Amino acid sequence: MDGGATSVKTAEEETDNVTDRAPAPRLRRRLGRTDLREVPEARRALRELLRHWGKPGRSEVAELLTSELVTNALVHTDQDAVLTAVVGPRGLRVEVRDFVARRPRLRAPNTDDGTHGRGLVLVQSLADDWGVRVHGVGKSVWFELDAEAA
């Protein structure tokens, strides 16, 4: 996979041909292996997608949580990853898929550990829902935010 390819588009698979719903805005970005320059680029692309989404502050929370998931995927897997974000009627869903079967561990941060170990704690604390979905090869770590939540 080549790093840095970004697309923000409407997702045809998110539409129902029977109704008149508009397609859901979507971001899909391939992330290059161990390239931490991808983190601010992923935030920028998500910010663009969420320009007019949610109550004030929701997009900033989404950017923070996305940064954590992208960083974890790049640092802990030594593989490429794929970021997907979809804005739907109920809110935002962000997934970061990697190609390593090892599941992430939620751990209490250690004060002697600097900034390490806080990513999933932030996701757990700030997301309306989150989890890990196992694939045939690898996994997706995801979170959801309700656009209207305070």
C-alpha positions as CSV (number, residue, x, y, z in Angstrom):
1,M,0.0,0.0,0.0
2,D,1.3,3.4,-0.8
3,G,1.1,5.9,2.1
4,G,-0.6,9.2,1.9
5,A,-3.4,8.4,-0.5
6,T,-6.5,10.2,0.7
7,S,-10.0,10.4,-0.5
8,V,-13.0,12.2,0.9
9,K,-16.1,11.1,-1.0
10,T,-19.7,10.1,-0.7
11,A,-20.0,6.4,0.0
12,E,-22.4,4.7,-2.4
13,E,-22.5,1.7,-0.2
14,E,-23.9,3.8,2.6
15,T,-27.0,4.7,0.6
16,D,-30.2,2.8,0.3
17,N,-31.5,2.9,-3.3
18,V,-35.1,2.7,-2.0
19,T,-35.0,5.9,-0.1
20,D,-34.0,9.5,-1.0
21,R,-31.2,9.7,1.6
22,A,-28.1,11.5,0.6
23,P,-24.9,9.5,0.6
24,A,-22.8,9.6,3.8
25,P,-19.7,11.7,3.7
26,R,-16.6,9.4,4.0
27,L,-12.9,9.6,4.4
28,R,-10.6,6.8,3.5
29,R,-6.8,7.1,3.9
30,R,-4.0,4.6,3.6
31,L,-1.3,5.1,6.2
32,G,2.3,4.3,5.4
33,R,4.1,1.9,7.7
34,T,5.7,3.5,10.7
35,D,5.4,7.0,9.1
36,L,4.3,9.2,12.0
37,R,3.9,12.2,9.6
38,E,0.7,10.4,8.8
39,V,-0.8,11.5,12.1
40,P,-1.2,15.2,11.5
41,E,-2.2,14.5,7.9
42,A,-5.0,12.2,9.1
43,R,-6.1,14.9,11.5
44,R,-6.2,17.5,8.7
45,A,-8.2,15.2,6.4
46,L,-10.7,14.4,9.2
47,R,-11.0,18.1,10.0
48,E,-11.9,18.8,6.4
49,L,-14.5,16.0,6.5
50,L,-16.0,17.4,9.7
51,R,-16.1,21.0,8.8
52,H,-19.8,21.4,9.4
53,W,-20.4,18.4,11.7
54,G,-21.7,18.2,15.3
55,K,-21.8,20.6,18.2
56,P,-18.8,22.8,18.9
57,G,-15.9,20.7,20.2
58,R,-17.0,17.4,18.8
59,S,-14.7,17.5,15.8
60,E,-11.8,18.3,18.1
61,V,-12.6,15.2,20.1
62,A,-12.8,13.2,16.9
63,E,-9.4,14.5,15.8
64,L,-7.8,13.6,19.2
65,L,-9.2,10.1,19.2
66,T,-8.3,9.6,15.6
67,S,-4.7,10.7,16.4
68,E,-4.5,8.1,19.1
69,L,-5.8,5.2,17.0
70,V,-3.5,6.1,14.0
71,T,-0.5,6.5,16.3
72,N,-1.2,3.1,17.9
73,A,-1.6,1.4,14.6
74,L,1.7,2.8,13.2
75,V,3.8,2.4,16.3
76,H,2.7,-1.0,17.5
77,T,2.3,-2.9,14.3
78,D,5.1,-1.9,12.0
79,Q,2.6,-2.4,9.1
80,D,0.5,-0.2,6.9
81,A,-3.0,0.8,8.2
82,V,-6.2,2.2,6.7
83,L,-8.2,5.0,8.3
84,T,-11.9,5.2,7.5
85,A,-14.3,7.8,8.8
86,V,-18.0,7.9,8.0
87,V,-20.5,10.7,9.0
88,G,-24.0,9.1,9.2
89,P,-27.3,10.1,10.5
90,R,-26.5,9.0,14.1
91,G,-23.0,10.5,14.2
92,L,-19.4,9.7,13.3
93,R,-17.7,6.3,13.1
94,V,-13.9,6.2,12.7
95,E,-12.0,2.9,12.2
96,V,-8.3,2.3,11.9
97,R,-7.5,-1.1,10.4
98,D,-4.1,-2.7,10.6
99,F,-2.9,-6.1,9.5
100,V,-1.6,-7.6,12.7
101,A,-3.8,-10.0,14.8
102,R,-2.5,-8.8,18.2
103,R,-5.3,-7.0,20.0
104,P,-4.6,-3.7,21.7
105,R,-4.6,-3.7,25.5
106,L,-6.3,-1.1,27.6
107,R,-3.9,-0.3,30.4
108,A,-3.7,2.2,33.2
109,P,-1.1,4.8,32.4
110,N,2.0,4.7,34.6
111,T,3.3,8.1,35.7
112,D,6.8,6.9,35.0
113,D,5.9,6.0,31.4
114,G,5.8,9.5,30.0
115,T,3.0,9.8,27.5
116,H,2.8,6.1,26.6
117,G,-0.3,4.0,27.5
118,R,-2.9,6.7,27.5
119,G,-4.3,6.4,23.9
120,L,-7.0,3.7,24.6
121,V,-7.8,5.3,27.9
122,L,-8.6,8.5,26.1
123,V,-10.7,6.7,23.6
124,Q,-12.6,4.8,26.3
125,S,-13.2,8.1,28.2
126,L,-14.2,10.4,25.4
127,A,-15.9,8.2,22.8
128,D,-19.6,7.4,23.0
129,D,-18.8,3.8,22.0
130,W,-15.6,2.0,20.9
131,G,-14.2,-1.5,20.3
132,V,-12.0,-3.9,18.4
133,R,-13.3,-5.9,15.4
134,V,-11.1,-8.9,14.4
135,H,-10.7,-9.6,10.6
136,G,-9.2,-12.6,8.8
137,V,-6.0,-10.7,8.7
138,G,-5.6,-8.0,11.4
139,K,-8.2,-6.0,13.2
140,S,-10.0,-2.6,13.3
141,V,-10.1,-0.4,16.3
142,W,-13.0,1.9,16.1
143,F,-14.9,4.6,18.0
144,E,-18.2,6.4,17.5
145,L,-19.3,9.9,18.5
146,D,-22.8,11.2,18.5
147,A,-22.9,14.6,16.8
148,E,-25.3,16.1,19.3
149,A,-23.7,14.8,22.6
150,A,-22.5,17.5,25.0
